[in-house]
Amino acid sequence: MEHPSLNLEMDLSALLDLNASSVDWSPKDLAGMYRHQLAVPLLPELARAAVLSDEQLARFASPLFPQTFAELLHRSAPAAPLPLLVAARQFAKLNSLNFDSPLPNPVANVLRLAADAAALVYHRRRLSTLSDPCLCAGFQWVMSQDWIDLPTRDLITKALAIPLPLPEYQE
């Protein structure tokens, strides 16, 4: 279940505000941090953020499920379970709203939008409550970042090709 304070649709410019951080990261720095986050073990990160229940953590601890953010977002067969995509999206959104987060806002926002894209591409379901134009604008913002890796670009490109609206994911 999404954190109550995250239920309100926020202005897209606020969600993608690159000035929210006091650090001005270079594209090379952001690329390195994004690559690092993609390689991080998934479940420990989601557990620290408390976005999965103990039952879900136990269920997804099998090697049959994605072990990293990269596997979660970029492995199409078998597709990542929707509850893991929801948890990854919540993790990213919590980090993007937390000014003390070690994850820079642009990296957190790309992770959030990549989780949205993965749900659209692999499951034909929406995770975001953003309007269709705002969600597409977010995807376009990701594509405008020159530090984004090719697999994420491919995922976002596929998501942009999917006609909206689609049904939202219901837990």
Helices and strands as residue ranges (DSSP letters): G 4-6, H 12-15, H 27-39, H 42-48, H 54-59, H 69-74, H 82-97, H 105-118, I 119-123, H 132-144, H 150-160
